[in-house]
C-alpha cells in the first residue's frame, strides 16, 4: 500500500492489485527465487504488483536497478540489475533503456543521473536518504582540505552530488583500499564514514588516512561484545561484517567485505551457519540461492532503504514520479570523481 490515499486509489482503479493466489501460482518461477523468506500468502499479495510493474517496464522502456538491501519482493521480483553501490554505478553508466528506476537511496539515483544524464531517472521515494550522505556537505570537504593542504579527498559514494563534485575521487566499500592506495599523496582524506576510513587504514598502512566524523546508522549499532556474545551462544557460526562497522567489530569477524564481497564469500565458502553483520535484507536476498547455509543471528534494518516498496515503484512508473535532476555544473564535477573511481577499479582488476 501507498502512504498517499489518493495515489493508492488511482492505482487500485487502474490495476488489479487484489491478492491473487491464482496469479501467484502462474508466477511461481519468480516466487521460487524468494520462497525461503517470503510466505505464500505474502507472495499472493506481491504478485499483482510485480505483474503490473513488469508490464509498465515494457511500456516505458524502463529498467530497475536494485541495491542488495532491497526487500526480496523487489530484489527478486522486479529488479533487472542488482548489486552494491559500485556495481549499480557501473551498470547505470551502460543502461540503454529510456528510464532507470532506482530502488535504493537518493544518492544512488543521483549517481545514475550523473553517469547517464540523457536518461530519465526515477526514485520511488525521494525521502529515502542516508545518514552518511546527510553527515557531510561540500563546505565540510573544504574544511578538511584547509586542515590538510594538498591531501586528496576520497569520498564514499554515500554522499550527495555536491559532495562528490567537491572531491577528487569516489570510492565504495568494495574498492576503498584500492582507491586510497592509488593516491599519490602520503596523506589521504576520507569522508564521510570514519569506520570505513579506520578499517581501510589497516589495509593501507603506507598511507596516513584522516577522516570526517560520520557513520552509518545501521552498521554503527553493532558492537564487539555483541559478536562475542553471539559466538558464545552459537559456536561455529561464521561471522561476516561490512567495513562500515567499527574496527573492533571487524576484528571479531571471520571476514569483512562489501555487500558484493559478502555475497561472493558466502557463495564460495558455503558455511553451515552464517551471521551477516550488515543490513537485514542481505541474508534474505541470498538465502534461496544458498539453501545449505543457515543464516542466523540479529541484524539491523535501514529505515531509508525500506521506504522503497513495490507500491511506490508501481506509482513511480505509472506517474513517472519522482524524477531526479542534478545541476549540470555539479554533475560534471561529480561525474569526474565517480568515473575516476571506476577507472582505477578497472585498472586494478586488469
RODO-2510 file (C-alpha; in nm, 4 decimals, decimal comma):
residues 350
     n   res          X          Y          Z
     1     x     0,0000     0,0000     0,0000
     2     x     0,0998     0,3595    -0,0582
     3     x     0,1008     0,6089     0,2275
     4     x    -0,0844     0,8522    -0,0022
     5     x    -0,4564     0,7590    -0,0203
     6     x    -0,5300     0,9374    -0,3494
     7     x    -0,2387     0,7674    -0,5244
     8     x    -0,3356     0,4310    -0,3799
     9     x    -0,6920     0,4771    -0,5047
    10     x    -0,5679     0,5690    -0,8534
    11     x    -0,3530     0,2561    -0,8711
    12     x    -0,6399     0,0385    -0,7498
    13     x    -0,8618     0,1859    -1,0190
    14     x    -0,6087     0,1343    -1,2963
    15     x    -0,4590    -0,2023    -1,1998
    16     x    -0,5964    -0,5233    -1,0480
    17     x    -0,3946    -0,5299    -0,7268
    18     x    -0,6123    -0,7563    -0,5150
    19     x    -0,4257    -1,0522    -0,3604
    20     x    -0,4371    -1,3383    -0,6088
    21     x    -0,3372    -1,6979    -0,5284
    22     x    -0,4057    -1,7798    -0,8951
    23     x    -0,1602    -1,5168    -1,0237
    24     x     0,0863    -1,6217    -0,7551
    25     x     0,0741    -1,9762    -0,8937
    26     x     0,1180    -1,8517    -1,2519
    27     x     0,4291    -1,6616    -1,1390
    28     x     0,5748    -1,9459    -0,9346
    29     x     0,9044    -1,9273    -1,1265
    30     x     0,9557    -1,5768    -0,9857
    31     x     0,8465    -1,6862    -0,6396
    32     x     1,0985    -1,9710    -0,6431
    33     x     1,3766    -1,7118    -0,6076
    34     x     1,2426    -1,5940    -0,2709
    35     x     1,0436    -1,8897    -0,1376
    36     x     1,2630    -1,9406     0,1711
    37     x     1,1971    -1,5907     0,3016
    38     x     0,8560    -1,4877     0,1602
    39     x     0,5489    -1,6811     0,2767
    40     x     0,2951    -1,7955     0,0110
    41     x     0,0199    -1,5628     0,1412
    42     x     0,2596    -1,2684     0,1132
    43     x     0,3541    -1,3688    -0,2400
    44     x    -0,0157    -1,3687    -0,3317
    45     x    -0,0183    -1,0032    -0,2194
    46     x     0,3035    -0,9130    -0,4028
    47     x     0,2382    -1,0934    -0,7318
    48     x    -0,0198    -0,8446    -0,8736
    49     x     0,2199    -0,5567    -0,8102
    50     x     0,5095    -0,7428    -0,9697
    51     x     0,2969    -0,8245    -1,2764
    52     x     0,1798    -0,4631    -1,3119
    53     x     0,5345    -0,3279    -1,2756
    54     x     0,6663    -0,5692    -1,5367
    55     x     0,4013    -0,4518    -1,7846
    56     x     0,4838    -0,0875    -1,7189
    57     x     0,8569    -0,1530    -1,7563
    58     x     0,7905    -0,2691    -2,1116
    59     x     0,5617     0,0256    -2,1874
    60     x     0,8088     0,2818    -2,0533
    61     x     1,1227     0,1048    -2,1795
    62     x     1,2436     0,1061    -1,8208
    63     x     1,4912    -0,0943    -1,6150
    64     x     1,5016    -0,1362    -1,2387
    65     x     1,8317    -0,1121    -1,0535
    66     x     1,8075    -0,2551    -0,7017
    67     x     2,0585    -0,2400    -0,4195
    68     x     2,1342    -0,5512    -0,2166
    69     x     1,9441    -0,4005     0,0780
    70     x     1,6103    -0,4018    -0,1007
    71     x     1,3417    -0,6387     0,0257
    72     x     1,3190    -0,9790    -0,1518
    73     x     0,9971    -0,8916    -0,3379
    74     x     1,1856    -0,6072    -0,5105
    75     x     1,5274    -0,7733    -0,5319
    76     x     1,3965    -1,0978    -0,6818
    77     x     1,0617    -0,9824    -0,8168
    78     x     1,1258    -0,6778    -1,0374
    79     x     1,4987    -0,5952    -1,0459
    80     x     1,6842    -0,6110    -1,3767
    81     x     2,0208    -0,5346    -1,2156
    82     x     2,1153    -0,5965    -0,8516
    83     x     2,4343    -0,5161    -0,6674
    84     x     2,6260    -0,2891    -0,4352
    85     x     2,6924     0,0789    -0,4985
    86     x     2,9854     0,0160    -0,7349
    87     x     2,8027    -0,2479    -0,9381
    88     x     2,4969    -0,0262    -0,9739
    89     x     2,7095     0,2744    -1,0729
    90     x     2,8839     0,0761    -1,3459
    91     x     2,5506    -0,0596    -1,4681
    92     x     2,3854     0,2827    -1,4661
    93     x     2,6513     0,4218    -1,6993
    94     x     2,5768     0,1469    -1,9511
    95     x     2,1943     0,1450    -1,9452
    96     x     2,0394     0,1917    -2,2895
    97     x     1,6750     0,1950    -2,1813
    98     x     1,4919     0,5282    -2,1648
    99     x     1,4061     0,5115    -1,7942
   100     x     1,6024     0,3996    -1,4882
   101     x     1,4078     0,3254    -1,1715
   102     x     1,6483     0,3348    -0,8778
   103     x     1,5480     0,1054    -0,5937
   104     x     1,7869     0,2333    -0,3344
   105     x     1,8523     0,5614    -0,1601
   106     x     1,8645     0,9082    -0,3101
   107     x     2,2398     0,9386    -0,3635
   108     x     2,2277     0,6229    -0,5777
   109     x     1,9646     0,7786    -0,8028
   110     x     2,1774     1,0935    -0,8284
   111     x     2,4757     0,8791    -0,9277
   112     x     2,2737     0,7124    -1,2039
   113     x     2,1665     1,0528    -1,3360
   114     x     2,5219     1,1845    -1,3195
   115     x     2,6608     0,8874    -1,5138
   116     x     2,3771     0,8714    -1,7680
   117     x     2,2350     1,2252    -1,7868
   118     x     2,0249     1,1695    -2,1004
   119     x     1,8083     0,9105    -1,9212
   120     x     1,5059     0,9717    -1,7048
   121     x     1,5977     0,8546    -1,3544
   122     x     1,3149     0,7916    -1,1101
   123     x     1,3318     0,7221    -0,7382
   124     x     1,0118     0,5794    -0,5902
   125     x     1,0519     0,7844    -0,2712
   126     x     1,2750     1,0914    -0,2721
   127     x     1,2802     1,0929     0,1084
   128     x     1,4868     0,7716     0,1030
   129     x     1,8029     0,9370     0,2276
   130     x     2,1182     0,8160     0,4022
   131     x     2,2725     0,9011     0,7380
   132     x     2,6185     0,9121     0,5795
   133     x     2,5111     1,1368     0,2930
   134     x     2,3481     1,3734     0,5394
   135     x     2,6528     1,3888     0,7667
   136     x     2,8766     1,5918     0,5331
   137     x     2,8466     1,8892     0,2992
   138     x     3,0680     2,0389     0,0303
   139     x     3,1663     2,3028     0,2875
   140     x     3,2790     2,0225     0,5177
   141     x     3,5040     1,8864     0,2435
   142     x     3,6616     2,2296     0,2026
   143     x     3,7225     2,2424     0,5788
   144     x     3,9134     1,9142     0,5548
   145     x     4,1173     2,0433     0,2607
   146     x     4,2110     2,3536     0,4604
   147     x     4,3155     2,1367     0,7551
   148     x     4,5277     1,9046     0,5384
   149     x     4,6600     2,1110     0,2448
   150     x     4,7429     1,9097    -0,0643
   151     x     4,5793     1,5884     0,0562
   152     x     4,3418     1,4305    -0,1980
   153     x     3,9825     1,3733    -0,0928
   154     x     3,8454     1,0215    -0,1375
   155     x     3,4712     1,0387    -0,0855
   156     x     3,2422     0,7435    -0,0279
   157     x     2,9637     0,7179    -0,2851
   158     x     2,7184     0,7506     0,0050
   159     x     2,7215     1,1276    -0,0452
   160     x     2,5316     1,3973    -0,2342
   161     x     2,6281     1,5087    -0,5818
   162     x     2,7624     1,8370    -0,4369
   163     x     2,9993     1,6483    -0,2073
   164     x     3,1151     1,4210    -0,4901
   165     x     3,1832     1,7295    -0,7032
   166     x     3,3974     1,8762    -0,4218
   167     x     3,6081     1,5578    -0,4077
   168     x     3,8963     1,4191    -0,6105
   169     x     3,7666     1,0644    -0,6443
   170     x     3,4876     0,8483    -0,5060
   171     x     3,5073     0,5008    -0,3566
   172     x     3,2789     0,2232    -0,2415
   173     x     3,3333    -0,0246     0,0387
   174     x     3,4488    -0,2786    -0,2203
   175     x     3,7252    -0,0639    -0,3712
   176     x     3,8141     0,1871    -0,0973
   177     x     4,1533     0,0323    -0,0186
   178     x     4,2439     0,0221    -0,3899
   179     x     4,1453     0,3843    -0,4405
   180     x     4,3360     0,5086    -0,1356
   181     x     4,6463     0,3090    -0,2306
   182     x     4,6363     0,4656    -0,5789
   183     x     4,6594     0,8222    -0,4439
   184     x     4,9966     0,9960    -0,4895
   185     x     4,9888     1,1811    -0,1582
   186     x     5,1113     1,0316     0,1701
   187     x     4,8089     1,1820     0,3498
   188     x     4,4616     1,0992     0,2204
   189     x     4,1325     1,2477     0,3386
   190     x     3,8383     1,0072     0,3551
   191     x     3,4798     1,1187     0,4021
   192     x     3,2278     1,0731     0,5451
   193     x     3,2477     0,7263     0,7074
   194     x     3,5023     0,7260     0,9896
   195     x     3,4770     0,3500     1,0402
   196     x     3,5377     0,2665     0,6754
   197     x     3,8366     0,5023     0,6882
   198     x     3,9741     0,3384     1,0032
   199     x     3,9332    -0,0093     0,8549
   200     x     4,0975     0,0976     0,5276
   201     x     4,3866     0,2480     0,7258
   202     x     4,4716    -0,1021     0,8499
   203     x     4,4697    -0,2336     0,4935
   204     x     4,6822     0,0501     0,3538
   205     x     4,9374     0,1231     0,6299
   206     x     5,1634     0,3127     0,3900
   207     x     4,9109     0,5979     0,3844
   208     x     4,8194     0,8416     0,6599
   209     x     4,4405     0,8468     0,6475
   210     x     4,2406     1,1243     0,8116
   211     x     3,8625     1,1187     0,8182
   212     x     3,5354     1,3004     0,8568
   213     x     3,3333     1,2048     1,1655
   214     x     3,0353     1,0278     1,0041
   215     x     2,8845     0,6812     1,0410
   216     x     2,6092     0,4568     0,9054
   217     x     2,3128     0,4237     1,1429
   218     x     2,2832     0,0541     1,0530
   219     x     2,6417    -0,0588     1,0961
   220     x     2,7498     0,1593     1,3894
   221     x     2,4947    -0,0164     1,6123
   222     x     2,6931    -0,3417     1,6178
   223     x     2,9475    -0,3900     1,8955
   224     x     3,2332    -0,6328     1,9519
   225     x     3,0601    -0,7512     2,2697
   226     x     2,7529    -0,8397     2,0619
   227     x     2,9624    -1,0611     1,8360
   228     x     3,1476    -1,2271     2,1226
   229     x     2,8186    -1,2976     2,2975
   230     x     2,6737    -1,4437     1,9807
   231     x     2,9736    -1,6748     1,9382
   232     x     2,9295    -1,7989     2,2937
   233     x     2,5611    -1,8644     2,2310
   234     x     2,6009    -2,0147     1,8847
   235     x     2,9541    -2,1540     1,8349
   236     x     3,0673    -2,2482     1,4879
   237     x     2,8822    -1,9656     1,3156
   238     x     3,0833    -1,7777     1,0524
   239     x     3,0566    -1,4058     1,1293
   240     x     3,0791    -1,1780     0,8246
   241     x     3,0865    -0,7999     0,8703
   242     x     3,0549    -0,4950     0,6481
   243     x     3,3501    -0,2491     0,6667
   244     x     3,1167     0,0325     0,7740
   245     x     3,1170    -0,1401     1,1157
   246     x     3,3537    -0,0157     1,3909
   247     x     3,7075    -0,1613     1,3750
   248     x     3,6653    -0,3704     1,6922
   249     x     3,3617    -0,5350     1,5301
   250     x     3,5662    -0,6105     1,2183
   251     x     3,8320    -0,7562     1,4469
   252     x     3,5828    -1,0080     1,5845
   253     x     3,4555    -1,1128     1,2396
   254     x     3,5795    -1,4034     1,0293
   255     x     3,5521    -1,1951     0,7127
   256     x     3,4854    -0,8327     0,6220
   257     x     3,3778    -0,7101     0,2823
   258     x     3,1382    -0,5005     0,0781
   259     x     2,7879    -0,6230     0,0102
   260     x     2,9029    -0,7886    -0,3124
   261     x     3,2105    -0,9238    -0,1335
   262     x     2,9917    -1,0753     0,1381
   263     x     2,7776    -1,2494    -0,1224
   264     x     3,0870    -1,3840    -0,3007
   265     x     3,2381    -1,5044     0,0282
   266     x     2,9271    -1,6936     0,1391
   267     x     2,8841    -1,8426    -0,2081
   268     x     3,2473    -1,9560    -0,2127
   269     x     3,2766    -2,0830     0,1447
   270     x     2,9235    -2,2242     0,1934
   271     x     2,9460    -2,2240     0,5768
   272     x     2,6912    -2,4311     0,7643
   273     x     2,5819    -2,1241     0,9628
   274     x     2,6476    -1,7587     0,8895
   275     x     2,5736    -1,4330     1,0656
   276     x     2,5790    -1,1289     0,8365
   277     x     2,6725    -0,8180     1,0320
   278     x     2,5006    -0,5750     0,7968
   279     x     2,1530    -0,4714     0,6802
   280     x     1,8720    -0,7233     0,7323
   281     x     1,7763    -0,7852     0,3699
   282     x     2,1206    -0,9141     0,2712
   283     x     2,0641    -1,2630     0,4125
   284     x     1,7087    -1,2758     0,2801
   285     x     1,8191    -1,1953    -0,0726
   286     x     2,0808    -1,4693    -0,0969
   287     x     1,9041    -1,7353     0,1118
   288     x     1,7294    -1,9139    -0,1748
   289     x     2,0461    -1,9373    -0,3821
   290     x     2,2294    -2,0959    -0,0865
   291     x     1,9850    -2,3370     0,0800
   292     x     2,2632    -2,5219     0,2590
   293     x     2,3585    -2,2093     0,4581
   294     x     2,1636    -2,1340     0,7738
   295     x     2,1587    -1,7561     0,8179
   296     x     2,1307    -1,6889     1,1897
   297     x     2,1592    -1,4059     1,4354
   298     x     2,0431    -1,0472     1,4683
   299     x     2,0510    -0,7794     1,2036
   300     x     1,9792    -0,4074     1,1787
   301     x     1,7335    -0,2596     0,9313
   302     x     1,7959     0,0535     0,7235
   303     x     1,4844     0,2720     0,7559
   304     x     1,5783     0,4639     0,4414
   305     x     1,6094     0,1601     0,2153
   306     x     1,2807     0,0246     0,3461
   307     x     1,0982     0,3337     0,2195
   308     x     1,1166     0,1784    -0,1275
   309     x     0,8204    -0,0575    -0,1747
   310     x     0,6515    -0,2360    -0,4641
   311     x     0,3566     0,0026    -0,4408
   312     x     0,5867     0,3041    -0,4654
   313     x     0,7735     0,1535    -0,7608
   314     x     0,4402     0,0962    -0,9363
   315     x     0,3324     0,4549    -0,8701
   316     x     0,6719     0,5833    -0,9870
   317     x     0,6364     0,4082    -1,3231
   318     x     0,2655     0,4883    -1,3531
   319     x     0,3069     0,8625    -1,2900
   320     x     0,6748     0,8914    -1,3955
   321     x     0,7490     1,0150    -1,0437
   322     x     0,9833     1,1205    -0,8804
   323     x     1,2388     1,2318    -1,1432
   324     x     1,5907     1,3050    -1,0214
   325     x     1,7727     1,6100    -1,1560
   326     x     2,1288     1,7249    -1,0892
   327     x     2,2604     2,0707    -1,1744
   328     x     2,4827     2,0247    -1,4843
   329     x     2,7776     2,2099    -1,3296
   330     x     2,7599     1,9941    -1,0171
   331     x     2,7078     1,6823    -1,2262
   332     x     3,0247     1,7470    -1,4271
   333     x     3,2413     1,7552    -1,1150
   334     x     3,0674     1,4588    -0,9561
   335     x     3,0956     1,2602    -1,2790
   336     x     3,4729     1,3115    -1,2869
   337     x     3,5040     1,1776    -0,9312
   338     x     3,2858     0,8719    -0,9993
   339     x     3,4433     0,7956    -1,3369
   340     x     3,7898     0,8198    -1,1854
   341     x     3,6803     0,5628    -0,9259
   342     x     3,5555     0,3265    -1,1968
   343     x     3,8744     0,3751    -1,3988
   344     x     4,1027     0,2979    -1,1012
   345     x     3,8921    -0,0057    -1,0090
   346     x     3,9073    -0,1455    -1,3606
   347     x     4,2813    -0,0834    -1,3816
   348     x     4,3371    -0,2643    -1,0521
   349     x     4,1269    -0,5595    -1,1706
   350     x     4,3105    -0,5930    -1,5024
***
